[in-house]
Amino acid sequence: MVSPEYAEFLLGKGTHWDVFLYANQSCLGNIYLWPHRTIESLRDLTPEETEEFIRMGKRAMEALRTLFAPDSF
């Protein structure tokens, strides 16, 4: 469940991850993926979590390309 203080920054929800807009937009388009469970390392991800992380990251990058046409990531 997303804390009310961060709800306005929620861009998308997945089964294992949420995508948020970083509050400080000094670098326009900063986002982050937040796992639904506590993990110590990316090595601890299940195959399903890894697949969703990659898929959501790619979708976020596509959206940022469309919105901001960045030179790089």
C-alpha positions as CSV (number, residue, x, y, z in Angstrom):
1,M,0.0,0.0,0.0
2,V,1.3,3.4,-0.9
3,S,1.7,6.0,1.8
4,P,-0.6,9.0,1.4
5,E,2.4,11.3,1.3
6,Y,3.7,9.6,-1.8
7,A,0.4,8.8,-3.5
8,E,0.5,12.0,-5.7
9,F,3.8,10.8,-7.2
10,L,2.6,7.3,-8.1
11,L,2.8,6.8,-11.9
12,G,2.0,3.1,-12.1
13,K,1.4,-0.1,-10.2
14,G,2.5,-3.6,-10.9
15,T,2.2,-6.9,-9.2
16,H,5.7,-6.6,-7.7
17,W,6.7,-3.0,-8.3
18,D,5.3,0.6,-8.2
19,V,6.7,3.4,-10.3
20,F,7.0,6.9,-8.8
21,L,8.0,10.3,-10.0
22,Y,10.9,11.5,-7.9
23,A,9.7,14.6,-6.0
24,N,12.9,16.6,-6.8
25,Q,12.8,17.1,-10.5
26,S,16.1,19.0,-10.8
27,C,16.8,16.4,-13.4
28,L,13.5,16.3,-15.4
29,G,11.9,12.9,-15.6
30,N,13.5,11.3,-12.5
31,I,11.6,8.2,-11.5
32,Y,12.1,5.2,-9.4
33,L,10.7,1.7,-9.1
34,W,9.8,0.6,-5.6
35,P,9.4,-3.1,-4.7
36,H,6.3,-4.4,-2.9
37,R,8.6,-6.4,-0.6
38,T,11.8,-5.7,1.2
39,I,14.8,-7.0,-0.7
40,E,18.5,-6.8,0.2
41,S,19.9,-7.2,-3.3
42,L,18.8,-7.5,-6.9
43,R,20.1,-11.1,-6.7
44,D,17.2,-11.8,-4.3
45,L,14.5,-11.1,-6.9
46,T,12.3,-13.9,-8.2
47,P,12.2,-14.5,-11.9
48,E,8.7,-12.8,-12.0
49,E,9.9,-9.8,-10.1
50,T,12.9,-9.5,-12.4
51,E,10.7,-9.7,-15.5
52,E,8.3,-7.1,-14.2
53,F,11.2,-4.8,-13.2
54,I,12.6,-4.9,-16.7
55,R,9.2,-4.5,-18.4
56,M,8.1,-1.6,-16.2
57,G,11.6,0.1,-16.6
58,K,11.3,-0.2,-20.4
59,R,7.7,1.3,-20.4
60,A,8.9,4.1,-18.2
61,M,11.8,4.8,-20.5
62,E,9.5,4.8,-23.5
63,A,7.2,7.3,-21.8
64,L,10.1,9.6,-20.9
65,R,11.4,9.5,-24.5
66,T,7.9,10.5,-25.7
67,L,7.5,13.3,-23.1
68,F,11.0,14.7,-22.9
69,A,13.1,13.4,-25.9
70,P,16.2,13.1,-23.7
71,D,19.7,12.9,-25.2
72,S,20.5,10.0,-22.8
73,F,19.5,8.1,-19.7
